[in-house]
């Protein structure tokens, strides 16, 4: 089975713990990695790539020490190794301009405001993981338990 990773980063431990709790549903089939800094996330992504693992989704806070979330997600978007990686900006402090920049430069799939609803984050993760698996031609059957059935149905319907 392919190694598929979800990375989430925030500089506040309590936020990381909450995201981890929300995403625990996926831990049996996906590799869940938390990072407190952009540097840590960049190093992790390099390491995962060198091992041939997929980085399917990055969920990033915007306001981070050093490089902010929009800058980080924009860099991921420009990196050919991670061009299909799905990106979510999760923050309560981004300005309207930050959000536009994230959409235009980072090609984010979604912007979620803090505080978020757990079920919203889980559903979004299901949809984005499903899209990532299908777009990369990964065998989806081992992951059926965590996939979004509507996304899968629409994809398979279009293929027939």
C-alpha positions in Angstrom: 0.0 0.0 0.0 1.2 3.5 -0.8 2.5 5.8 1.9 0.2 8.9 1.9 0.9 11.7 4.3 -1.1 14.6 5.6 1.0 17.4 7.2 -0.6 20.0 9.4 1.2 22.9 10.9 0.6 25.6 13.5 2.9 27.3 16.0 0.4 26.7 18.8 0.6 23.3 20.5 -3.1 23.3 21.5 -4.2 24.0 17.9 -2.0 21.1 16.7 -3.5 18.8 19.3 -7.0 19.8 18.2 -6.2 19.2 14.5 -4.6 15.9 15.4 -7.7 14.8 17.4 -9.9 15.8 14.5 -7.8 13.9 12.0 -7.4 10.8 14.2 -10.1 9.2 12.0 -7.5 8.8 9.3 -4.5 7.5 11.3 -5.0 3.8 10.5 -4.6 4.4 6.7 -2.7 7.7 6.4 0.5 9.1 7.9 -0.4 12.1 9.9 2.5 14.6 10.7 2.4 17.7 12.7 4.9 20.6 12.5 5.3 23.7 14.6 7.3 25.7 12.0 7.5 26.1 8.3 11.2 25.0 8.5 10.1 21.8 10.2 7.4 21.1 7.5 9.9 21.8 4.7 12.4 19.4 6.1 9.7 16.8 6.6 8.5 17.1 3.0 12.0 16.7 1.7 12.5 13.6 3.8 9.1 12.1 2.7 9.8 12.8 -0.9 13.3 11.2 -0.7 11.6 8.1 0.6 9.1 8.0 -2.2 6.1 8.9 0.0 3.2 11.0 -1.2 2.5 14.4 0.5 -1.2 14.5 -0.3 -2.4 17.4 1.9 -0.8 20.3 3.8 -3.0 22.2 6.2 -1.2 25.4 7.3 -1.9 28.2 9.7 -1.2 31.6 8.2 0.5 33.5 11.1 3.7 31.6 11.8 7.1 32.7 13.0 9.4 33.4 10.1 7.7 32.4 6.9 3.9 32.7 7.0 1.4 30.1 5.8 0.6 31.8 2.5 4.3 32.1 1.6 4.8 28.4 2.5 1.8 27.2 0.5 2.9 29.3 -2.4 6.3 27.7 -2.4 4.7 24.2 -2.4 2.6 25.3 -5.3 5.7 26.2 -7.3 7.6 23.0 -6.5 7.2 20.4 -9.2 7.6 17.6 -6.7 4.5 18.7 -4.9 2.4 20.1 -7.7 -0.5 17.8 -6.9 -0.4 18.3 -3.2 -3.6 19.7 -1.9 -3.4 22.8 0.3 -5.6 24.3 3.0 -5.1 27.6 4.8 -6.5 27.4 8.3 -6.4 30.7 10.2 -8.3 33.4 12.0 -6.0 36.2 11.2 -5.5 36.4 7.5 -6.6 39.6 5.8 -8.7 39.8 2.6 -5.4 40.4 0.7 -3.7 37.4 2.3 -6.7 35.2 1.2 -6.5 36.5 -2.4 -2.8 35.9 -2.5 -3.3 32.3 -1.1 -5.9 31.6 -3.8 -3.9 33.2 -6.6 -0.3 32.2 -5.7 -0.7 29.1 -3.6 -3.6 27.5 -5.5 -5.2 26.5 -2.2 -8.2 24.2 -2.3 -9.9 25.8 0.8 -9.6 28.5 3.4 -11.0 27.6 6.8 -11.4 30.1 9.6 -10.6 29.4 13.2 -12.4 28.2 15.1 -13.4 25.5 12.7 -15.9 22.7 13.0 -14.4 19.2 13.4 -16.7 17.6 11.0 -15.9 20.2 8.3 -12.2 19.5 8.6 -12.8 15.8 8.4 -15.1 16.0 5.4 -12.7 18.3 3.6 -9.8 16.0 4.3 -11.8 13.1 2.9 -12.6 14.9 -0.3 -9.0 16.2 -0.8 -7.4 12.8 -0.1 -9.8 11.1 -2.5 -9.0 13.7 -5.2 -5.3 13.3 -4.6 -5.4 9.5 -4.8 -7.5 9.5 -8.0 -5.4 12.2 -9.7 -2.2 10.4 -9.0 -3.5 7.0 -10.2 -3.0 5.4 -6.8 -5.0 2.2 -6.1 -7.9 3.6 -4.0 -9.3 0.3 -2.8 -7.0 0.0 0.3 -8.2 3.5 1.3 -11.9 3.0 0.9 -12.6 3.5 4.6 -11.5 7.1 4.5 -12.4 8.2 1.0 -15.3 10.5 0.2 -17.8 8.4 -1.7 -19.4 11.2 -3.7 -16.0 12.4 -5.0 -15.1 8.8 -5.9 -18.5 8.2 -7.6 -18.2 11.4 -9.7 -14.6 10.5 -10.7 -15.6 6.9 -11.7 -18.7 8.1 -13.5 -16.6 10.5 -15.6 -14.2 7.6 -16.5 -17.0 5.4 -17.8 
